Amino acid sequence: MIKRKTDGSMVCPKCGKLISVNAKQCIHCGYKNPGLWGYAPFLQKVLANGSMVPLITGVAIILYVLAIVIDPGAIFQPRGLFGLLAPSSEALFHLGMTGTIPMEMGRWWTLITAIYLHGGVMHILFNMLWLRNLGGMVEQLFGTARSFLIFTIAGFVGFVASDLLGIPITVGASGSIFGLLGALVYYGRKRGGTFGNAIYRQVGTWTIVLFVFGFLFPMINNWAHAGGFIGGFIGAMVLGFDEAAPETNGHRLAALGVIGFTIICFGFAFYAWLVG
C-alpha cells in the first residue's frame, strides 16, 4: 500500500539533510518540493539501496518456476548442460519470450517481459549470480532508482538490437547485466582517480571475459549483450551517479513508472495467453 506522510521530518533527496516533510523547498539546498506531497518518504523507503537485486531475483525465480509448471514434461527432455531443467519454448512464449518471431506477431511487450525469463537452471543461476555481484555495486554508486532504470533500459536496448539483427527467439537478463557492466565502466572513466580507475580496470576485465565467454558457447545472444552494454553505458551517462548528483524524486518516480509499465507488459502477456 502506498503511504503518504503528512507530518514529521524526512531526508532531503538532494542534499541528504533533515527537513520537514511539508517544506515547499529544502532550507539547506533549495530543492523544490522535496516531500513530493508526502509521498517522497515512501519512495525513499521502497527504493532504498539494496532493494533492486532481491526484487529482480525473486521475480525471475517465480517466473522460471511458473514456466516449468506450465509444461513440466519439458524438463525431462535431454538438451545438454545449458539446457538442464529448461522450460519449453511454448511456456516461455506464453510468458513473454521475445525475438523476431514474437515481434512479427505484434508482441511488443516482450522487449520488457523477456528480461525476467530464463531458458534453464544454469541460465538463471549464472545471471542471478552476476546480478548479485554487480547490482549491489551499481546501487551503491548510482542509487536504487537509477540502477533499476539502467537495468531496464539496457535489457530493452539489448533485445531491440538482437531483434533487429535477426535473433528469432530469446530470453534472459544478461543484456541488462551487461548494461550494469556498461554503467560501471562509465562510472570508472568519468570519476577517475584511484578508485575510479580501479573500478574501470576490474569491470573492464570482467566485460572482456564475459564477451569472450559468449562467443565460446552456443545459444548465447551476443547481440543482446552488446546492445545491453551500450544501453547501460548511455543510461548511466544520461542519469548520472551519486557523487556527481544525488538521486532525486524525479528518478524515483521514473523508476516507479517503469515498474508499473513492466507489470502492464506482463498483463499483456497473460492476456494474450488467455485469449489464445
LOGUTI-53962 format. One line per field, with one value per residue (C-alpha): y, z, x; residue number from 0; residue in three letters. Coordinates in Angstrom, 3 decimals, m for minus. Each point is the difference from the previous one (the first is absolute). Example, Ala and Ser with C-alpha at 12.3 -4.5 7.8 and 13.67 -1.06 7.14 Angstrom:
REM residues 2
north <- m4.500, 3.440;
up <- 7.800, m0.660;
east <- 12.300, 1.370;
n <- 0, 1;
res <- ALA, SER;
***
This chain:
REM residues 276
north <- 0.000, 3.461, 2.073, 3.803, 1.777, 3.306, 1.044, m0.515, 0.089, m1.676, 0.016, 2.384, m2.125, 2.466, 1.079, m2.774, 2.339, m0.170, 2.157, 0.197, m2.278, 2.964, 2.415, 1.713, m0.022, m1.284, 2.640, m1.276, m0.408, 1.580, m3.203, 0.545, m2.153, m2.514, m1.747, m0.628, 0.704, m2.504, m2.915, 0.490, m1.952, m2.967, 0.103, 0.312, m3.039, m2.157, 0.970, m0.235, m1.186, m3.776, m0.504, m0.534, m3.292, m2.076, 1.400, m0.906, m3.362, m0.872, 0.864, m1.972, m3.094, 0.145, 0.238, m2.803, m2.289, 1.036, m0.849, m3.464, m0.489, 0.955, m2.863, m2.273, m2.688, 2.288, m0.308, m3.715, 0.632, m0.346, 3.316, m0.045, 1.838, 3.440, m1.444, m1.677, 0.396, 2.269, 1.235, m0.695, 2.628, m0.016, 0.876, 2.786, 1.283, 0.306, 1.836, 2.516, m1.332, 2.499, m0.241, 0.579, m2.608, 1.519, 3.538, m0.859, m1.083, 3.462, m1.094, 3.259, m0.541, m2.875, 2.521, 0.461, m3.321, m2.105, 1.660, m2.009, m3.384, m2.655, m3.067, m2.395, m0.403, 0.825, 3.061, 1.484, m1.004, 1.631, 3.204, 0.364, m0.520, 2.766, 2.196, m0.495, 0.894, 3.026, 1.257, 0.943, 1.917, 1.951, 0.766, 1.376, 2.272, 1.023, m0.580, m2.611, 1.963, 0.865, m3.531, m1.497, 2.456, m0.949, m3.710, 0.376, 2.328, m2.361, m3.067, 1.834, 1.313, m3.411, m1.754, 2.714, m0.539, m3.800, 0.193, 2.403, m2.312, m3.020, m2.065, m2.007, m0.740, 1.116, 0.505, 0.969, 2.799, m0.154, 3.088, 1.932, m1.416, 1.160, 3.352, 0.047, m0.686, 2.889, 2.292, m0.947, 0.524, 3.461, 0.768, m1.065, 2.094, 3.041, 0.050, m0.803, 0.067, m3.068, m1.378, 0.760, m1.478, m3.143, m0.435, 0.599, m2.588, m2.659, 0.363, 0.378, m3.368, m1.616, 1.428, m1.410, m3.415, m0.150, 1.092, m2.699, m2.543, 0.900, m0.812, m3.306, m1.605, m0.692, 1.638, 3.210, 3.210, 2.131, 2.741, 0.495, 0.140, 2.662, 2.008, m0.280, 1.229, 3.035, 0.654, m0.171, 2.271, 2.635, m0.356, 0.629, 2.984, 1.564, m0.788, 0.713, m1.497, 0.975, 1.769, 2.299, 0.570, m1.816, m2.004, 2.153, m0.486, 0.166, m3.073, m1.826, 0.885, m1.146, m3.306, m0.450, 0.718, m2.614, m2.538, 0.747, m0.268, m3.360, m1.284, 1.212, m1.835, m3.248, 0.750, 0.095, m3.291, m1.777, 1.501, m1.155, m3.457, m0.175, 1.150, m2.325;
up <- 0.000, m0.925, 3.186, 0.145, 2.831, 0.949, 2.989, 1.530, m1.628, m2.884, m1.719, m2.947, m3.144, m1.351, 2.871, 2.531, 2.891, 2.329, m0.964, 0.565, m2.238, m0.706, m1.035, m3.340, m0.549, 1.876, 2.404, m0.577, m3.790, m1.376, m1.642, m0.997, 1.503, 1.668, 1.761, m3.285, 1.673, 2.733, m2.268, m0.090, 3.265, m1.426, m3.222, 1.946, 2.088, m2.930, m2.180, 2.726, m0.842, m0.189, m1.018, m3.745, 0.001, 2.203, m1.840, m3.467, 1.220, 1.620, m3.124, m2.238, 2.236, 0.228, m3.791, m0.529, 2.324, m1.701, m3.410, 1.311, 1.495, m3.287, m1.827, 2.526, m2.559, m1.736, 2.783, m0.767, m3.596, m0.401, m1.180, 1.369, 2.995, m0.969, m0.674, 3.409, 1.477, m2.887, m0.392, m3.328, m2.738, 0.141, 3.695, m0.507, m2.970, 2.154, 2.748, m2.342, m1.955, m2.586, m3.372, m3.633, 0.104, 2.944, m1.284, m3.437, 1.846, 1.584, 3.471, 0.787, 3.764, m0.269, m0.204, 3.743, 1.170, m1.528, 2.355, 2.889, m1.776, m0.192, m2.113, 2.587, 3.532, m1.018, m1.866, 2.941, 2.518, m2.022, m0.571, 3.593, 1.364, m2.236, 0.934, 3.658, m0.607, m2.212, 1.189, 3.480, m1.426, m2.406, 2.705, 2.303, m2.728, m1.817, 2.491, m0.295, m2.238, m2.573, 0.170, m0.800, m2.873, m1.388, 0.385, m1.914, m2.691, m0.644, m0.292, m2.349, m2.235, m0.036, m1.201, m2.581, m1.377, m0.111, m1.561, m2.704, m0.737, m0.489, 3.215, m0.290, 3.706, 3.136, 3.743, 2.969, 2.166, m1.432, m2.182, 3.121, 1.898, m2.768, 0.421, 3.646, m1.220, m2.442, 2.814, 2.152, m2.894, m0.532, 3.717, 0.117, m3.022, 1.083, 3.637, m0.534, 2.899, 1.824, 0.763, m3.423, m1.850, 2.157, m0.826, m3.683, m0.164, 1.992, m1.753, m3.371, 0.553, 0.979, m3.118, m2.322, 1.698, m0.267, m3.649, m0.817, 1.976, m2.115, m3.228, 1.275, 0.897, m2.174, 0.330, 1.531, m1.209, m0.498, m1.784, 3.114, 2.087, m2.222, m0.196, 3.750, 0.703, m2.237, 1.527, 3.530, m0.848, m1.594, 2.768, 2.638, m1.945, m0.237, 3.561, 1.806, 3.235, 3.662, 0.382, m2.937, 0.829, 2.684, m0.999, m0.140, 0.353, m3.797, m0.267, 2.558, m1.773, m3.301, 1.568, 1.495, m3.420, m1.627, 2.653, m0.824, m3.735, 0.536, 1.849, m2.886, m2.488, 1.925, 0.047, m3.815, m0.037, 2.225, m1.868, m3.362, 1.499, 1.328, m3.224, m2.032;
east <- 0.000, 1.308, 0.219, m0.021, 1.824, m1.620, 2.110, 3.413, 3.422, 1.803, 3.365, 0.318, 0.481, 2.563, 2.259, m0.762, m0.777, m2.997, m3.000, m3.757, m2.029, m2.306, 2.770, m0.614, 3.741, 3.037, 1.330, 3.532, 0.283, m3.183, m1.295, m3.641, m2.775, 2.354, m2.899, m1.849, m3.364, 0.856, 0.886, 3.784, 0.653, m1.910, 2.023, 3.245, m0.941, m1.122, 2.971, 2.618, 3.512, 0.092, m3.639, 0.465, 1.924, m2.377, m3.037, 1.298, 1.322, m3.330, m2.002, 2.385, m0.191, m3.806, m0.306, 2.521, m1.978, m3.252, 1.481, 0.883, m3.465, m1.687, 1.731, 1.767, 0.738, 2.496, 2.586, 0.504, 1.049, 3.807, 1.488, 3.541, 1.450, m1.302, m3.444, m0.250, m3.500, m0.940, m3.592, m1.657, 0.021, m3.813, m0.015, 2.556, m1.991, m3.133, 1.896, 1.613, 2.969, 1.277, 1.771, m0.899, m2.787, m1.940, 0.638, m1.401, m3.137, m0.276, 1.112, 1.859, m0.215, 2.464, 2.874, m0.594, m1.445, 2.791, 2.514, m1.450, m0.264, 2.715, 0.612, 1.408, 1.301, 3.600, m1.238, m1.876, 2.677, 2.784, m1.989, m1.191, 3.525, 1.305, m2.961, 0.872, 3.653, m0.624, m3.386, 1.191, 2.959, m2.195, m2.568, 2.689, 1.366, m3.201, m2.824, m2.737, m2.376, 2.645, 1.414, m3.399, m0.463, 3.428, m0.817, m3.273, 1.356, 2.910, m2.231, m2.361, 2.805, 1.672, m3.131, m0.730, 3.523, m0.325, m3.469, 1.194, 2.917, m2.235, 0.056, m3.264, m0.640, 1.836, m0.389, 2.135, 1.351, 3.519, m0.516, m1.018, 2.988, 2.335, m1.735, 1.106, 3.535, m0.352, m1.176, 3.003, 2.404, m1.506, 0.301, 3.645, 0.951, m2.001, 1.076, 3.653, 2.458, 1.218, m3.467, m1.492, 2.957, m0.138, m3.703, 0.720, 2.793, m1.850, m3.351, 1.688, 1.687, m3.308, m1.646, 2.656, m0.140, m3.799, 0.000, 2.574, m2.042, m3.029, 1.796, 1.411, m3.312, m3.075, m3.426, 1.414, m1.665, 3.118, m1.949, m2.144, 3.192, 1.532, m3.219, m0.499, 3.533, m0.532, m3.430, 1.412, 2.937, m2.258, m2.606, 2.657, 1.314, m3.472, m1.161, 3.285, 1.355, m0.276, 3.341, m0.766, m3.696, m2.050, m3.050, m3.141, m3.742, m0.172, 2.218, m2.125, m3.238, 1.484, 1.046, m3.469, m1.477, 2.243, m1.020, m3.626, 0.681, 1.744, m3.077, m2.192, 2.237, m0.462, m3.722, 0.055, 1.936, m2.514, m2.960, 1.421, 0.482, m3.558, m1.671, 2.200;
n <- 0, 1, 2, 3, 4, 5, 6, 7, 8, 9, 10, 11, 12, 13, 14, 15, 16, 17, 18, 19, 20, 21, 22, 23, 24, 25, 26, 27, 28, 29, 30, 31, 32, 33, 34, 35, 36, 37, 38, 39, 40, 41, 42, 43, 44, 45, 46, 47, 48, 49, 50, 51, 52, 53, 54, 55, 56, 57, 58, 59, 60, 61, 62, 63, 64, 65, 66, 67, 68, 69, 70, 71, 72, 73, 74, 75, 76, 77, 78, 79, 80, 81, 82, 83, 84, 85, 86, 87, 88, 89, 90, 91, 92, 93, 94, 95, 96, 97, 98, 99, 100, 101, 102, 103, 104, 105, 106, 107, 108, 109, 110, 111, 112, 113, 114, 115, 116, 117, 118, 119, 120, 121, 122, 123, 124, 125, 126, 127, 128, 129, 130, 131, 132, 133, 134, 135, 136, 137, 138, 139, 140, 141, 142, 143, 144, 145, 146, 147, 148, 149, 150, 151, 152, 153, 154, 155, 156, 157, 158, 159, 160, 161, 162, 163, 164, 165, 166, 167, 168, 169, 170, 171, 172, 173, 174, 175, 176, 177, 178, 179, 180, 181, 182, 183, 184, 185, 186, 187, 188, 189, 190, 191, 192, 193, 194, 195, 196, 197, 198, 199, 200, 201, 202, 203, 204, 205, 206, 207, 208, 209, 210, 211, 212, 213, 214, 215, 216, 217, 218, 219, 220, 221, 222, 223, 224, 225, 226, 227, 228, 229, 230, 231, 232, 233, 234, 235, 236, 237, 238, 239, 240, 241, 242, 243, 244, 245, 246, 247, 248, 249, 250, 251, 252, 253, 254, 255, 256, 257, 258, 259, 260, 261, 262, 263, 264, 265, 266, 267, 268, 269, 270, 271, 272, 273, 274, 275;
res <- MET, ILE, LYS, ARG, LYS, THR, ASP, GLY, SER, MET, VAL, CYS, PRO, LYS, CYS, GLY, LYS, LEU, ILE, SER, VAL, ASN, ALA, LYS, GLN, CYS, ILE, HIS, CYS, GLY, TYR, LYS, ASN, PRO, GLY, LEU, TRP, GLY, TYR, ALA, PRO, PHE, LEU, GLN, LYS, VAL, LEU, ALA, ASN, GLY, SER, MET, VAL, PRO, LEU, ILE, THR, GLY, VAL, ALA, ILE, ILE, LEU, TYR, VAL, LEU, ALA, ILE, VAL, ILE, ASP, PRO, GLY, ALA, ILE, PHE, GLN, PRO, ARG, GLY, LEU, PHE, GLY, LEU, LEU, ALA, PRO, SER, SER, GLU, ALA, LEU, PHE, HIS, LEU, GLY, MET, THR, GLY, THR, ILE, PRO, MET, GLU, MET, GLY, ARG, TRP, TRP, THR, LEU, ILE, THR, ALA, ILE, TYR, LEU, HIS, GLY, GLY, VAL, MET, HIS, ILE, LEU, PHE, ASN, MET, LEU, TRP, LEU, ARG, ASN, LEU, GLY, GLY, MET, VAL, GLU, GLN, LEU, PHE, GLY, THR, ALA, ARG, SER, PHE, LEU, ILE, PHE, THR, ILE, ALA, GLY, PHE, VAL, GLY, PHE, VAL, ALA, SER, ASP, LEU, LEU, GLY, ILE, PRO, ILE, THR, VAL, GLY, ALA, SER, GLY, SER, ILE, PHE, GLY, LEU, LEU, GLY, ALA, LEU, VAL, TYR, TYR, GLY, ARG, LYS, ARG, GLY, GLY, THR, PHE, GLY, ASN, ALA, ILE, TYR, ARG, GLN, VAL, GLY, THR, TRP, THR, ILE, VAL, LEU, PHE, VAL, PHE, GLY, PHE, LEU, PHE, PRO, MET, ILE, ASN, ASN, TRP, ALA, HIS, ALA, GLY, GLY, PHE, ILE, GLY, GLY, PHE, ILE, GLY, ALA, MET, VAL, LEU, GLY, PHE, ASP, GLU, ALA, ALA, PRO, GLU, THR, ASN, GLY, HIS, ARG, LEU, ALA, ALA, LEU, GLY, VAL, ILE, GLY, PHE, THR, ILE, ILE, CYS, PHE, GLY, PHE, ALA, PHE, TYR, ALA, TRP, LEU, VAL, GLY;
***
